Amino acid sequence: MATFIASYRSPAGVDPVSGMFEFESQHNAGTKQNIHDARMVMLTAYGSQAVAWQIYHVERKKAQDNRSDHQLELDFRDPVETPKRKKRSFDRGISSKGVE
């Protein structure tokens, strides 16, 4: 099953509530089944106060970096020299001997 992040908000009223929560679902993001799974997780987590809340955005959670120690990778190879520009012995478009 994939992990998703759902954003919710309460209808315009006295106490505006908004937030995000994670849930797992086997359905594609944004489908009715996926939003239904998000709604069930929201109702079990927040109870009866979440009945009027609306889920307005569902997205797939991005994969985390597998390195847990955040160690930088070092590259010990010799540096590659950038190619040098060729020096021109004359100005482009102008004859160096003059006009005959």
Beta strands, then each sheet from edge to edge (+ up, - down):
strand 1: 2-9
strand 2: 18-25
strand 3: 54-60
sheet 1: 2+ 1- 3+
end
